[in-house]
Amino acid sequence: MKERPKENKTAAGKKDRLTFRECADHMFARDQLMTIPNLMSVFRLMLIPVMVRLIDLGMYRWVLAVMIISWTTDILDGVVARRFDQMSDFGKFLDPLADKLTQLFLLIALARIHPVLYYLMVLLVIKEFTQLYFGYMQLSRTGGAMSSEWYGKLSTVALSVSMAIIVLMPGLGTDAVIAIVIVCSALLLLSLVLYTRRFIISGRTGKLPHD
């Protein structure tokens, strides 16, 4: 993989943040883009409109089948990236983006059946835009993207499993859906708090912390 761009230094020897252009040049370099794991993430993005359309048609078993394909691809891209040394900063951005867009559009589609899911959708959007800002600031500070941590993965898995339950049981009662929203909201908030803490620590140390 291409080396991370070095930070500029002032005359006093202090580190400057990378410019937006430098961040973009690094993230979208050819060796960052053209990897098998990234192509798998693009494939998952292409599955989103398929799942949404199937929900609109009420073909819930097919929705679940496509969700399983998406989850399997998500697991495989990480395995391939580590096994064949194809990990990249762009991949660290694209992989969770594919996850979150899948979750967001599925929530929008399922909220037509269970409107209470709109609250969960709003929280997800707030969390992801906050983390997007953190990710950009992290890249500008260190030249490296923030990788996913266990709490982010936990909230992702919980949300995915919850949506699978709703897909399998479209007639699920309101109380059950509210319980799902409460659990997923708690995990999303936990993830946001811990990522915020990680970002603050990184700002103080100039390093990429790992919890």
NUBA-39837 format. One record per residue (C-alpha): residue in one letter; x, y, z. Coordinates in steps of 0.5 Angstrom, whole numbers, padded with zeros to 4 digits, always signed. Layout:
N
AXYZ/...
//
This chain:
211
M+0000+0000+0000/K+0002+0007-0001/E+0005+0011+0005/R+0001+0016+0009/P+0003+0023+0007/K+0007+0026+0012/E+0005+0032+0016/N+0008+0039+0014/K+0012+0042+0020/T+0013+0049+0021/A+0020+0053+0022/A+0019+0051+0030/G+0018+0044+0028/K+0011+0044+0030/K+0006+0039+0026/D+0001+0042+0021/R-0005+0039+0019/L-0006+0036+0013/T-0010+0040+0008/F-0016+0038+0005/R-0013+0037-0002/E-0007+0032+0001/C-0012+0028+0005/A-0016+0027-0002/D-0010+0026-0006/H-0008+0020-0001/M-0015+0017+0000/F-0017+0017-0007/A-0010+0015-0010/R-0010+0009-0014/D-0007+0004-0010/Q-0012+0006-0004/L-0018+0005-0009/M-0017-0001-0013/T-0017-0007-0008/I-0021-0013-0008/P-0024-0011-0001/N-0026-0004-0004/L-0030-0007-0010/M-0034-0012-0005/S-0036-0006-0001/V-0038-0002-0008/F-0042-0009-0009/R-0046-0008-0002/L-0047-0001-0004/M-0051-0004-0010/L-0055-0008-0006/I-0058-0003-0002/P-0063-0001-0008/V-0065-0008-0009/M-0067-0009-0001/V-0071-0003-0001/R-0075-0005-0007/L-0076-0012-0005/I-0079-0009+0002/D-0083-0004-0002/L-0086-0010-0006/G-0087-0014+0001/M-0082-0020-0001/Y-0079-0020+0006/R-0076-0027+0005/W-0072-0024-0001/V-0070-0018+0003/L-0067-0023+0008/A-0063-0027+0003/V-0060-0021+0000/M-0058-0018+0007/I-0055-0025+0008/I-0051-0024+0002/S-0049-0017+0004/W-0047-0019+0011/T-0043-0025+0008/T-0039-0020+0003/D-0038-0015+0009/I-0034-0021+0013/L-0030-0023+0007/D-0028-0016+0005/G-0024-0016+0012/V-0021-0023+0011/V-0019-0021+0004/A-0016-0015+0006/R-0012-0018+0012/R-0010-0024+0009/F-0007-0021+0002/D-0005-0014+0005/Q-0010-0010+0002/M-0012-0006+0008/S-0012+0002+0006/D-0015+0008+0009/F-0020+0009+0004/G-0022+0002+0005/K-0023+0004+0013/F-0028+0010+0010/L-0031+0006+0005/D-0033-0001+0009/P-0037+0003+0015/L-0040+0008+0010/A-0043+0002+0006/D-0045-0001+0013/K-0048+0005+0015/L-0052+0007+0008/T-0055+0000+0008/Q-0057+0001+0015/L-0060+0008+0014/F-0064+0006+0007/L-0067+0000+0011/L-0069+0004+0016/I-0072+0009+0012/A-0076+0003+0008/L-0078-0001+0014/A-0080+0006+0018/R-0086+0006+0013/I-0089+0000+0016/H-0086+0002+0024/P-0086+0010+0024/V-0082+0009+0031/L-0076+0007+0027/Y-0075+0014+0024/Y-0073+0016+0031/L-0067+0011+0031/M-0066+0013+0024/V-0065+0021+0026/L-0060+0018+0032/L-0056+0014+0027/V-0055+0020+0022/I-0053+0025+0028/K-0048+0019+0030/E-0045+0018+0023/F-0044+0025+0021/T-0041+0026+0028/Q-0036+0021+0026/L-0035+0023+0019/Y-0032+0030+0022/F-0028+0026+0027/G-0025+0022+0021/Y-0023+0028+0017/M-0020+0031+0023/Q-0016+0025+0025/L-0014+0024+0018/S-0012+0031+0017/R-0008+0031+0024/T-0004+0024+0023/G-0005+0022+0016/G-0009+0016+0018/A-0016+0014+0018/M-0020+0012+0024/S-0021+0004+0024/S-0027+0001+0027/E-0027-0001+0034/W-0031-0006+0038/Y-0037-0001+0040/G-0038+0001+0033/K-0038-0006+0031/L-0043-0008+0037/S-0048-0003+0035/T-0047-0005+0027/V-0049-0012+0029/A-0055-0010+0034/L-0058-0006+0029/S-0057-0011+0023/V-0060-0016+0027/S-0066-0012+0029/M-0067-0010+0022/A-0067-0018+0020/I-0072-0019+0026/I-0077-0014+0023/V-0076-0016+0016/L-0078-0023+0018/M-0084-0021+0023/P-0087-0015+0019/G-0093-0016+0023/L-0089-0015+0030/G-0092-0011+0035/T-0091-0004+0037/D-0088-0005+0044/A-0083-0010+0041/V-0081-0005+0036/I-0080+0000+0041/A-0076-0004+0045/I-0071-0006+0039/V-0071+0002+0038/I-0069+0003+0046/V-0064-0002+0045/C-0061+0000+0039/S-0061+0007+0041/A-0057+0006+0047/L-0052+0002+0043/L-0051+0008+0038/L-0050+0013+0044/L-0045+0009+0047/S-0041+0008+0041/L-0042+0015+0040/V-0039+0017+0047/L-0033+0012+0046/Y-0031+0015+0039/T-0032+0022+0042/R-0027+0020+0047/R-0022+0017+0043/F-0022+0023+0038/I-0021+0027+0044/I-0015+0023+0046/S-0012+0023+0039/G-0012+0030+0039/R-0008+0031+0045/T-0003+0025+0044/G-0003+0026+0036/K-0003+0018+0035/L-0009+0013+0033/P-0011+0010+0040/H-0014+0003+0040/D-0019+0001+0046/
//
